[in-house]
């Protein structure tokens, strides 16, 4: 199970479903170390339980990382962070994955990130969907999309019915049916 006594949330699986990435409190030996969140990775055991839980090397006690998403080929991890040097409250980053090794975090830049908060990245081919509380939306957090190659200069707000006056987060899309869910 993913649930523990800590803040476990935002789960992503490797393409082969053998590894799970999740956001949780910054804890060690059963004790919370700080109010910041971290991304953890675990192997999925034969009964579906988490085994070999480890913190990722991109984590730091001084800032939060969360909302992991693994690319369809398993070679990139997308996530949010409030690490220093970003554009706003939380930005979306990517890091390469190569046989259990992680590259340096790369900020997706101002085509995606704003001086506000970006959350819940979801990648479908060359398109990234994410939530943001930037101005111009319908409510708190709205769902936006843009292209990873930066060919769209300003993210596109998906509008109604995807966005409401409330917080709209964690959007995914079924490419075959062209239906979106959150």
N, C-alpha and C positions, 0 to 999 in steps of 0.2 A: 504494500500500500504506500501511497505517497504521503498520506496524512500523518503528521506527527504533532507534538504539542507546540510546534513552532509555526510560523507563517509560511506554509507550503503552498505555492501557487504557480500558475503559468508553466505548464508542462509541455515539453517538446520531445519527440522521439527521433532516434536515428532512423534512416531509411529502412534498415533491416529489423527495426523494432526491438533490438537487443540492448540499446542504451537509452536512458532517459535523462533529460536535462530539466531542472526545475529551479525555481526561485525559492529561497528560504531565508530565515534569519541568519545572521552571522553568529554561529555558535560553534563551540568546541568542547568536547568532553561533557556534553549535556548542559552547558551553561551558555547563555547569550553573552557575546563579547561586546556587541555594540548594537545600536538601533538600525544599522545599515543592513541591506539585503545583499545576498550573494547568489551566484548561480552554482549549483551543484550538478554533478554527473554521477549516475549509478548504472550498474548493470541490472537488467531485468532478470530475476531468477526464474527458475522453472515453474514456480507457483505464482509468478507475477509480482513477487516482492522485490524491494530494492536491496541489492547487495553491492558491496565495494563502493560505498558512497564516498565521493571525493569533492573537494572544493576546486574550482578551476583556477589556473594560474593568473587569469585576468582579474581576479578579485583582489580587493584591497580593503583593509579595515577602515579607511578614511572616506570611502564613498560606496554607494550602492550600485549593484548590477542586477538586472532582472529581465523578465519577459523574453526568455530564450526562444529562438526559432532556428531549426536546422534546415539547410537547403536540401532539396530533393536528392542531390547527389551526395550529401553528407560531408561536403568539403568546406562548408562555411557555416558559422554560427552567427546569427544576427541577434542583437540584444539592446537593451537600453541601459544608460548609465548617467549618473550625475557627476562623473569624474571631472576634475579640473581641465580646462582647455576646451570645453564644449561651447556650443552656441547659446544654450539656454538651460532651463531647469533640468530636463533629461533629454539626451540625444540618442539617436540610434547609431549603433556601431556594428561592424562586422569583423570577424576574426577567422582566419583560415584554420581548418582542422586537417591534420595530416598524421594518420596512424597514432592517435592519442596525443599528438603534440599540437600546441596552439600558437598561431602567429601573433604578431603585435596588433592590438586593436586599431581599427581604422574608422574614423568618424565618417558617416555618409555625406557630410557636408551640408551647405546651406540650401541645396535643392530639396532636401528632406527635412533637415532640422531648422528650428526657429529659436527665438529667444524665449519661447514658452516650453511646454512639456510635450514630448513625443513619446508614445507608448505603443505596445503590442504590434511589433512588426510581423508581417506575413508576406512572404515572397511567392509569386506565381510567375515563373519564367523570368522575364526582365522587368516585371512590374512589382513594386512594393506598395502594400497597403499598410496603413498605420493610423493611429489615433493621435489627435493633437488638440490642445486647448488654445491654439492660436486664434487671434481675432478673425472675424468673418464667418464663423460657424453658426450653427443653429442653436447650440447649447453649450454645455460644459466641454466635453471632448467630442469631436466629430471624426468621422472616418475620411481619410484622404488617400489618394493614390498618385504615384508618379513612376517614372521609369528610372531604373538603376543606372542607365548610361547617361543620365542628366539631360536627355533630349527634350524633356519638358521642364521649363525653367521654374514654374510655380506649381506646387502640388494641387491637384484637383479635388475639391470637396465633393464627395459622392452625393450630397443632397438628400432629399426625401425619396424613398422611405427609409434609406439606410441611416440617416441622421435625424435626431430628434432634439427636443429642448433639454434632454437628459444627457448623461455621459454614455457615449457609444464607443465601445472598445472591443478588442479581440475579434476583428473581422477575419473571416476566411471565405474562400470562394471555391466552388466546385467547377472546375474548368469545363467539364463535359456538359453540365446542365446550365452553366452560367448563373447559378444561384449563389447568393452570398448569405452567410450566417454569422451571427455574433452572439 
